[in-house]
Amino acid sequence: MAEAEDRDWQRLDKWLWCARLSKTRSACAALIEAGAVRLNRQPVDKPAARLRAGDVLTLALGGPERGVVKVWRVQALAARRGPPAEARTLYEEIAPG
């Protein structure tokens, strides 16, 4: 039987959806499967990867033509997908480099 999420971790695709990275959870999963997300500098290709507070995400957004890279430190796990102001409290943007 699959292990349920507990208070210490959350599925990566669910957290990205709650952080409002994409409109749908399946779009977040597709981004992860495409190799556009790194978790603590390690490539991730599984949407069910465990995310914890304090982890660092590197997100390659916009495809190769736009090349936008964002680096976020996870501040909290999401209880729900709330408004954008609430979503911004889930992470802290840090400068890449």
Protein Blocks (a to p, Z undefined) as FASTA:
>chain_A
ZZdddfkbccfklmmmmnomafbfklmmmmmmnopaceehiacfbfkbccdehiacddde
hijmlopacddddfbdcfbdcdfklmmmmpccddeZZ
